[in-house]
C-alpha cells in the first residue's frame, strides 16, 4: 500500500501569490530531497522562441544559464531551444552524456481560464505537445509547468497570442524558485557531466 502525502499530490499556485517563490521552493525542495546521491540533476526546458506562449521553457532556461551553476546540467534556452524537432535527440544525448540523470522537465501548458497564470509542480514527466495534439516523448522525473493561456480551441493560435508579460513574469518566478531549491538540496560531491 502506498501512502499519499505532499510529494504525491500535484501543487498549483498563481504566480501573483504574494509568497509564490517561497511556496515553490518549499515544494521543489521536498521533491528534490528524493534525488539519489549518485544522480545528477538535469533541467530540460521545452519550448520554442517562435511562439510567445511556448517560450516559457526557453525563457526559464536562459534565466538559469545566467547562474552558470556546476550543480546541474541545462538543456533548452532561447539561443538553443529544445522543441518538437530535436527533443528525441536531446533526450538521447542526455542518456549518453549524463550518468544517472534526474530530470526536471519545464514546459508551458494550456488550461482553464481560472488557472491561467498558475505554476504547477508535480512528480512524473511533463508531456510536451499534449496541448496541441502532438505525440512527443515525456520528459522528467518531476516537472514544473506554467499555464500560459486557455486550452480547448485553436491551441496554436492561442499560444501565438499569449501575453509576453505573463510568460516572462512566470519564467522569472520558476527559474528563481528552481535554482534556490536546487541550491538547498544539492550534493556538492556530484561531478559535472560532459556536455558537447
N, C-alpha and C positions, 0 to 999 in steps of 0.2 A: 504494500500500500504506500502510495506517495502522498506525503503531507504537503499541502499547498501553502505557501507563505508569500512574503513580499516579493521574493525573487521570481516566483512563477507567474505573477499577475502582471499584465501589461500596465504601464504607467503613462498617463497622458496629462499634460499641463499646458495651458496657454502661455505663449511667450511673453505676454503682458503681465503675467502674475508677478506681484512685487518681489517675491523671493525665488523666481524661476531658476536661477543658476544654482542656488543652494539646494533646491529640491532635486534638480537633475544630477548634481554632483553626488548627493546622498544616494540616489537610486543607482547611478552608474558605479559608484564605489562598492556598493553591495554586490552588484553583478560581477565586477572585476575581481572581487575577493575570491571567486571560484576559479580564476585562471591558474592552471597548474604551474608549479615552479619552473618546469622545463620549457614552458611555452613562450613564444614571442608574440607580443601584441602587434597586429596589423590592422590599420584603418583603411577601409576601401570606401571611397566616396563616389557614388554612382551618379551619373547625370551628364548633361551637356550644356555648354555655354551658348548654344544656339536657340535655346528656349528659356524664357525668363523663369518659369515655374520649375523647370527641370535643372536649373543651375544651382539649386540648393547644395547638392553634394559637392560639386567642384568649388563652390564658394567656401564651404567648410574646409575642404582640403587645402585651399590656398591659405586660409587663416591658420590652419595647423602647421603648414610648411614654414611659416614665419618663426615658429618656436625652434626650428632646427633641432628637434629632440632626438637623442640617440636611444630613447626608451621605447620607441615604436617605429614601425615602417608605415609609410603612407603611399597610397595609390589613389589618384584622381584629384586633379587640380584644374583650375581654369586653363592653365597652359598645356596640361597633359591629361585631359579628362578620360575617365573610364565610362564607356557608354555601350549601347547595344552592339556596336560593330566590333568592339575589342574586349568585351567583358570575359568571354571564354578564354582568350589568350592571356588576359591579366591573371585570372584565377589559376591557370596552368603555370604561369611564371612564378606566382607566389608559392605554389606547391613545390616547384623546383628550387627556389632560392631561399625559402624560409623554413628552417627546421621547426616542426611543431607550431605552426601558426595558430593564433587565437584571433579570429577575425571579427572586427566590429564593422558592420555594414551601415552606411549612411545613405539615405535617399529621400527624395521628395515623394509625396503621395497626395492623392485627392481624397476628399471625404465629404461629410455632411456639412451644410452651411454653418451649423453651430460649432463645428470642430476646426474650422479654418483658423490657422494661426497657432494650432496646438502642436506640441512636440511629444512624440511617443517614444518610450524606451521599453524594450522587451527582450526576452530570451528567444533564441532561434533566429533564422535568417530573415533578411528583407527580401522581398520578391520583386525585383526591378521589372518594369514593363507591365505589371499586372493592371495598372490603371488605364493603360492604353492597349490592352489585349495583345501584348507581345509575350512570347514564350522565351524567357531568359533564365539562366541558372540562378538559383537562390544564393545569397551572399551573407555570410556571417554566422558566428556562434551566438552573438547578440546583435541587436540593431537599434538604430536611432532614426526615426523618420519625422519629417516635418510636413504637416498637412497644409499645403500651399494654396489650395483652391477647391472648388466644389466638383465632385465627380458625378458620373452617371449620364453625361450627354456631351458629345463633341469634345472629347478629352484633349485631343491635340490642340484645338483652338483655345480651350480653357488654359492649358499650360502656357501657350504662347502669350496669353493676355493676362497673366498673373502680375501683380504689382511687384516691381523690383524692390521697393522699400521693404515690403513684408519679407521677402526672401532673404534680403541682406540682414535684416534685424534677427531673423530666426537663425541664420547661419552664424552670426556673432555669438548668440546665446549657446548654440550647440557646440561650437569649437571651444569656447572658453570653458564650458562645463566639462566637456570630454577631456580636454588637456588637464584640467585640475584634478579630475577623478583618476586619470592615469598616473599623475604625479603622486597622488596619495597612496596608490596601491602598487606602484612599480617595484620590481625587484632589480636592483642595480647590477646584479651579477649576470644578467642575461646578455649574451653577446649580440651585437648588431648583425643583421643578415647581410648578404652580399647582393645588393641590387645592381642591375645593369648600369 
